[in-house]
Amino acid sequence: MMNVVLIALLAFAVNVPFGYLRSKSVKFSFHWFLYVHISIPVIIGARLLSHTDYRFIPVFILAALAGQYLGGRLEVYL
C-alpha cells in the first residue's frame, strides 16, 4: 500500500510543473499535448518497477490530474 501512496505522490509532483507549463501554452497545440502526456511514461515505469497492481491506475490518474490542475492554478498566482 505504501507503493501506491508513493507513486501517487510522484504522479502529483511530476505533473505540477507540467500543469504550469500547459496553462501557458495554446490549448490543443503540440506543446499542450506534450505537457499533458509527458509524465505518463514516468508513472507507468514507477508502477511496473514496484509491481503495483493495475487496479490502482485510477488513483494514479487522479493524482496526475490533481497535479495538472494545481500547476495550472499556480499560473494565476505566480
N, CA, C and O atoms as a GROMACS GRO file, in nm:
protein
  312
    1MET      N    1   0.082  -0.120   0.000
    1MET     CA    2   0.000   0.000   0.000
    1MET      C    3   0.087   0.127   0.000
    1MET      O    4   0.048   0.231  -0.053
    2MET      N    5   0.204   0.115   0.060
    2MET     CA    6   0.294   0.230   0.062
    2MET      C    7   0.340   0.266  -0.078
    2MET      O    8   0.361   0.383  -0.109
    3ASN      N    9   0.357   0.164  -0.164
    3ASN     CA   10   0.396   0.190  -0.303
    3ASN      C   11   0.292   0.274  -0.375
    3ASN      O   12   0.326   0.361  -0.454
    4VAL      N   13   0.166   0.247  -0.348
    4VAL     CA   14   0.057   0.321  -0.412
    4VAL      C   15   0.063   0.468  -0.373
    4VAL      O   16   0.049   0.556  -0.457
    5VAL      N   17   0.085   0.494  -0.246
    5VAL     CA   18   0.092   0.632  -0.198
    5VAL      C   19   0.213   0.703  -0.259
    5VAL      O   20   0.203   0.818  -0.302
    6LEU      N   21   0.326   0.636  -0.262
    6LEU     CA   22   0.446   0.697  -0.319
    6LEU      C   23   0.433   0.725  -0.468
    6LEU      O   24   0.476   0.830  -0.515
    7ILE      N   25   0.373   0.633  -0.542
    7ILE     CA   26   0.356   0.655  -0.686
    7ILE      C   27   0.253   0.766  -0.710
    7ILE      O   28   0.268   0.845  -0.803
    8ALA      N   29   0.149   0.771  -0.628
    8ALA     CA   30   0.050   0.879  -0.641
    8ALA      C   31   0.115   1.014  -0.612
    8ALA      O   32   0.087   1.112  -0.682
    9LEU      N   33   0.199   1.021  -0.512
    9LEU     CA   34   0.270   1.146  -0.483
    9LEU      C   35   0.366   1.182  -0.595
    9LEU      O   36   0.381   1.299  -0.630
   10LEU      N   37   0.431   1.081  -0.652
   10LEU     CA   38   0.519   1.104  -0.767
   10LEU      C   39   0.438   1.158  -0.886
   10LEU      O   40   0.480   1.254  -0.950
   11ALA      N   41   0.324   1.097  -0.913
   11ALA     CA   42   0.239   1.143  -1.024
   11ALA      C   43   0.194   1.287  -1.001
   11ALA      O   44   0.192   1.367  -1.095
   12PHE      N   45   0.157   1.318  -0.879
   12PHE     CA   46   0.115   1.454  -0.847
   12PHE      C   47   0.231   1.552  -0.864
   12PHE      O   48   0.217   1.655  -0.930
   13ALA      N   49   0.345   1.520  -0.804
   13ALA     CA   50   0.460   1.611  -0.806
   13ALA      C   51   0.515   1.633  -0.947
   13ALA      O   52   0.555   1.744  -0.981
   14VAL      N   53   0.517   1.529  -1.027
   14VAL     CA   54   0.570   1.542  -1.163
   14VAL      C   55   0.477   1.628  -1.248
   14VAL      O   56   0.523   1.700  -1.337
   15ASN      N   57   0.348   1.622  -1.222
   15ASN     CA   58   0.251   1.693  -1.306
   15ASN      C   59   0.232   1.839  -1.268
   15ASN      O   60   0.178   1.915  -1.349
   16VAL      N   61   0.273   1.881  -1.151
   16VAL     CA   62   0.257   2.023  -1.114
   16VAL      C   63   0.334   2.116  -1.209
   16VAL      O   64   0.274   2.210  -1.261
   17PRO      N   65   0.463   2.093  -1.235
   17PRO     CA   66   0.531   2.184  -1.328
   17PRO      C   67   0.476   2.174  -1.471
   17PRO      O   68   0.473   2.274  -1.543
   18PHE      N   69   0.434   2.054  -1.512
   18PHE     CA   70   0.378   2.040  -1.646
   18PHE      C   71   0.242   2.107  -1.656
   18PHE      O   72   0.206   2.158  -1.762
   19GLY      N   73   0.166   2.107  -1.549
   19GLY     CA   74   0.039   2.180  -1.548
   19GLY      C   75   0.062   2.330  -1.559
   19GLY      O   76  -0.015   2.400  -1.624
   20TYR      N   77   0.167   2.377  -1.494
   20TYR     CA   78   0.202   2.519  -1.504
   20TYR      C   79   0.239   2.554  -1.648
   20TYR      O   80   0.192   2.655  -1.702
   21LEU      N   81   0.323   2.472  -1.709
   21LEU     CA   82   0.363   2.497  -1.847
   21LEU      C   83   0.245   2.483  -1.943
   21LEU      O   84   0.233   2.559  -2.040
   22ARG      N   85   0.158   2.386  -1.916
   22ARG     CA   86   0.041   2.366  -2.000
   22ARG      C   87  -0.050   2.488  -1.999
   22ARG      O   88  -0.107   2.524  -2.102
   23SER      N   89  -0.063   2.550  -1.883
   23SER     CA   90  -0.152   2.666  -1.873
   23SER      C   91  -0.100   2.785  -1.951
   23SER      O   92  -0.176   2.876  -1.984
   24LYS      N   93   0.030   2.787  -1.980
   24LYS     CA   94   0.089   2.897  -2.055
   24LYS      C   95   0.091   2.872  -2.205
   24LYS      O   96   0.127   2.961  -2.282
   25SER      N   97   0.053   2.751  -2.248
   25SER     CA   98   0.059   2.718  -2.390
   25SER      C   99  -0.081   2.730  -2.452
   25SER      O  100  -0.182   2.732  -2.382
   26VAL      N  101  -0.084   2.736  -2.584
   26VAL     CA  102  -0.210   2.744  -2.657
   26VAL      C  103  -0.282   2.611  -2.646
   26VAL      O  104  -0.223   2.504  -2.665
   27LYS      N  105  -0.411   2.617  -2.614
   27LYS     CA  106  -0.489   2.496  -2.594
   27LYS      C  107  -0.491   2.410  -2.720
   27LYS      O  108  -0.510   2.460  -2.831
   28PHE      N  109  -0.470   2.281  -2.702
   28PHE     CA  110  -0.468   2.178  -2.806
   28PHE      C  111  -0.352   2.193  -2.904
   28PHE      O  112  -0.355   2.134  -3.012
   29SER      N  113  -0.250   2.268  -2.867
   29SER     CA  114  -0.131   2.276  -2.951
   29SER      C  115  -0.041   2.156  -2.920
   29SER      O  116  -0.070   2.078  -2.830
   30PHE      N  117   0.067   2.143  -2.996
   30PHE     CA  118   0.161   2.033  -2.973
   30PHE      C  119   0.217   2.038  -2.832
   30PHE      O  120   0.224   1.935  -2.765
   31HIS      N  121   0.258   2.156  -2.787
   31HIS     CA  122   0.316   2.168  -2.652
   31HIS      C  123   0.213   2.136  -2.545
   31HIS      O  124   0.246   2.076  -2.443
   32TRP      N  125   0.090   2.176  -2.567
   32TRP     CA  126  -0.016   2.148  -2.472
   32TRP      C  127  -0.030   1.997  -2.454
   32TRP      O  128  -0.033   1.947  -2.342
   33PHE      N  129  -0.039   1.923  -2.566
   33PHE     CA  130  -0.049   1.777  -2.560
   33PHE      C  131   0.076   1.715  -2.497
   33PHE      O  132   0.066   1.619  -2.421
   34LEU      N  133   0.191   1.769  -2.529
   34LEU     CA  134   0.315   1.720  -2.471
   34LEU      C  135   0.314   1.735  -2.319
   34LEU      O  136   0.350   1.641  -2.247
   35TYR      N  137   0.274   1.850  -2.270
   35TYR     CA  138   0.273   1.875  -2.125
   35TYR      C  139   0.170   1.789  -2.054
   35TYR      O  140   0.190   1.754  -1.937
   36VAL      N  141   0.061   1.754  -2.122
   36VAL     CA  142  -0.040   1.669  -2.060
   36VAL      C  143   0.007   1.524  -2.051
   36VAL      O  144  -0.021   1.455  -1.954
   37HIS      N  145   0.079   1.478  -2.155
   37HIS     CA  146   0.110   1.336  -2.164
   37HIS      C  147   0.253   1.297  -2.130
   37HIS      O  148   0.282   1.178  -2.122
   38ILE      N  149   0.342   1.391  -2.109
   38ILE     CA  150   0.484   1.358  -2.092
   38ILE      C  151   0.512   1.281  -1.961
   38ILE      O  152   0.612   1.210  -1.953
   39SER      N  153   0.428   1.296  -1.863
   39SER     CA  154   0.454   1.227  -1.735
   39SER      C  155   0.406   1.082  -1.735
   39SER      O  156   0.440   1.007  -1.644
   40ILE      N  157   0.330   1.042  -1.834
   40ILE     CA  158   0.273   0.908  -1.834
   40ILE      C  159   0.381   0.798  -1.832
   40ILE      O  160   0.368   0.704  -1.754
   41PRO      N  161   0.487   0.806  -1.915
   41PRO     CA  162   0.590   0.700  -1.906
   41PRO      C  163   0.658   0.691  -1.769
   41PRO      O  164   0.694   0.582  -1.726
   42VAL      N  165   0.674   0.803  -1.702
   42VAL     CA  166   0.735   0.801  -1.568
   42VAL      C  167   0.644   0.726  -1.470
   42VAL      O  168   0.691   0.644  -1.392
   43ILE      N  169   0.515   0.756  -1.477
   43ILE     CA  170   0.421   0.692  -1.385
   43ILE      C  171   0.408   0.542  -1.416
   43ILE      O  172   0.404   0.460  -1.325
   44ILE      N  173   0.403   0.508  -1.544
   44ILE     CA  174   0.395   0.367  -1.583
   44ILE      C  175   0.521   0.294  -1.539
   44ILE      O  176   0.513   0.183  -1.486
   45GLY      N  177   0.636   0.355  -1.560
   45GLY     CA  178   0.761   0.293  -1.518
   45GLY      C  179   0.767   0.269  -1.368
   45GLY      O  180   0.811   0.163  -1.323
   46ALA      N  181   0.724   0.367  -1.291
   46ALA     CA  182   0.724   0.351  -1.145
   46ALA      C  183   0.628   0.241  -1.103
   46ALA      O  184   0.659   0.164  -1.012
   47ARG      N  185   0.512   0.233  -1.169
   47ARG     CA  186   0.416   0.128  -1.135
   47ARG      C  187   0.470  -0.010  -1.169
   47ARG      O  188   0.455  -0.104  -1.091
   48LEU      N  189   0.534  -0.022  -1.284
   48LEU     CA  190   0.588  -0.152  -1.323
   48LEU      C  191   0.708  -0.193  -1.239
   48LEU      O  192   0.722  -0.310  -1.204
   49LEU      N  193   0.795  -0.099  -1.206
   49LEU     CA  194   0.911  -0.131  -1.122
   49LEU      C  195   0.871  -0.174  -0.981
   49LEU      O  196   0.939  -0.256  -0.919
   50SER      N  197   0.762  -0.118  -0.931
   50SER     CA  198   0.720  -0.152  -0.796
   50SER      C  199   0.621  -0.268  -0.793
   50SER      O  200   0.575  -0.308  -0.686
   51HIS      N  201   0.587  -0.322  -0.912
   51HIS     CA  202   0.495  -0.436  -0.923
   51HIS      C  203   0.360  -0.404  -0.859
   51HIS      O  204   0.299  -0.489  -0.794
   52THR      N  205   0.313  -0.282  -0.879
   52THR     CA  206   0.183  -0.240  -0.827
   52THR      C  207   0.073  -0.289  -0.920
   52THR      O  208   0.088  -0.283  -1.043
   53ASP      N  209  -0.034  -0.337  -0.864
   53ASP     CA  210  -0.144  -0.394  -0.941
   53ASP      C  211  -0.211  -0.288  -1.029
   53ASP      O  212  -0.213  -0.169  -0.996
   54TYR      N  213  -0.265  -0.332  -1.140
   54TYR     CA  214  -0.330  -0.241  -1.236
   54TYR      C  215  -0.457  -0.177  -1.178
   54TYR      O  216  -0.503  -0.076  -1.231
   55ARG      N  217  -0.512  -0.234  -1.073
   55ARG     CA  218  -0.634  -0.178  -1.013
   55ARG      C  219  -0.613  -0.041  -0.951
   55ARG      O  220  -0.709   0.029  -0.922
   56PHE      N  221  -0.488  -0.003  -0.929
   56PHE     CA  222  -0.459   0.127  -0.869
   56PHE      C  223  -0.435   0.237  -0.973
   56PHE      O  224  -0.408   0.351  -0.937
   57ILE      N  225  -0.445   0.203  -1.100
   57ILE     CA  226  -0.423   0.302  -1.205
   57ILE      C  227  -0.516   0.423  -1.191
   57ILE      O  228  -0.471   0.535  -1.212
   58PRO      N  229  -0.645   0.405  -1.158
   58PRO     CA  230  -0.730   0.524  -1.139
   58PRO      C  231  -0.680   0.620  -1.030
   58PRO      O  232  -0.698   0.742  -1.041
   59VAL      N  233  -0.617   0.567  -0.928
   59VAL     CA  234  -0.560   0.652  -0.823
   59VAL      C  235  -0.447   0.737  -0.881
   59VAL      O  236  -0.437   0.856  -0.852
   60PHE      N  237  -0.364   0.676  -0.963
   60PHE     CA  238  -0.253   0.749  -1.024
   60PHE      C  239  -0.302   0.852  -1.124
   60PHE      O  240  -0.246   0.961  -1.134
   61ILE      N  241  -0.407   0.819  -1.196
   61ILE     CA  242  -0.465   0.916  -1.291
   61ILE      C  243  -0.522   1.035  -1.216
   61ILE      O  244  -0.501   1.149  -1.257
   62LEU      N  245  -0.593   1.010  -1.108
   62LEU     CA  246  -0.649   1.121  -1.029
   62LEU      C  247  -0.539   1.208  -0.970
   62LEU      O  248  -0.551   1.330  -0.966
   63ALA      N  249  -0.432   1.146  -0.924
   63ALA     CA  250  -0.320   1.223  -0.869
   63ALA      C  251  -0.254   1.308  -0.978
   63ALA      O  252  -0.218   1.423  -0.953
   64ALA      N  253  -0.240   1.252  -1.098
   64ALA     CA  254  -0.181   1.327  -1.209
   64ALA      C  255  -0.272   1.442  -1.249
   64ALA      O  256  -0.224   1.553  -1.276
   65LEU      N  257  -0.402   1.418  -1.253
   65LEU     CA  258  -0.497   1.526  -1.286
   65LEU      C  259  -0.494   1.636  -1.180
   65LEU      O  260  -0.502   1.755  -1.213
   66ALA      N  261  -0.484   1.597  -1.055
   66ALA     CA  262  -0.476   1.697  -0.949
   66ALA      C  263  -0.348   1.780  -0.962
   66ALA      O  264  -0.351   1.901  -0.940
   67GLY      N  265  -0.238   1.717  -0.997
   67GLY     CA  266  -0.113   1.790  -1.019
   67GLY      C  267  -0.123   1.885  -1.136
   67GLY      O  268  -0.074   1.998  -1.130
   68GLN      N  269  -0.187   1.841  -1.245
   68GLN     CA  270  -0.208   1.928  -1.361
   68GLN      C  271  -0.296   2.048  -1.322
   68GLN      O  272  -0.268   2.162  -1.359
   69TYR      N  273  -0.400   2.020  -1.246
   69TYR     CA  274  -0.490   2.128  -1.204
   69TYR      C  275  -0.418   2.229  -1.116
   69TYR      O  276  -0.427   2.350  -1.138
   70LEU      N  277  -0.347   2.179  -1.015
   70LEU     CA  278  -0.275   2.270  -0.926
   70LEU      C  279  -0.170   2.349  -1.001
   70LEU      O  280  -0.154   2.469  -0.977
   71GLY      N  281  -0.098   2.286  -1.091
   71GLY     CA  282   0.002   2.355  -1.171
   71GLY      C  283  -0.062   2.463  -1.257
   71GLY      O  284  -0.004   2.571  -1.273
   72GLY      N  285  -0.178   2.436  -1.313
   72GLY     CA  286  -0.249   2.537  -1.391
   72GLY      C  287  -0.296   2.652  -1.306
   72GLY      O  288  -0.297   2.767  -1.351
   73ARG      N  289  -0.334   2.624  -1.184
   73ARG     CA  290  -0.378   2.730  -1.092
   73ARG      C  291  -0.258   2.814  -1.044
   73ARG      O  292  -0.274   2.932  -1.013
   74LEU      N  293  -0.141   2.755  -1.038
   74LEU     CA  294  -0.023   2.830  -0.996
   74LEU      C  295   0.008   2.944  -1.093
   74LEU      O  296   0.064   3.047  -1.054
   75GLU      N  297  -0.030   2.926  -1.220
   75GLU     CA  298  -0.007   3.030  -1.320
   75GLU      C  299  -0.077   3.160  -1.280
   75GLU      O  300  -0.029   3.269  -1.310
   76VAL      N  301  -0.191   3.146  -1.214
   76VAL     CA  302  -0.267   3.263  -1.170
   76VAL      C  303  -0.193   3.336  -1.058
   76VAL      O  304  -0.196   3.459  -1.052
   77TYR      N  305  -0.128   3.261  -0.970
   77TYR     CA  306  -0.066   3.319  -0.852
   77TYR      C  307   0.080   3.361  -0.873
   77TYR      O  308   0.132   3.442  -0.795
   78LEU      N  309   0.145   3.310  -0.974
   78LEU     CA  310   0.287   3.343  -0.995
   78LEU      C  311   0.305   3.447  -1.101
   78LEU      O  312   0.418   3.486  -1.130
   0.00000   0.00000   0.00000
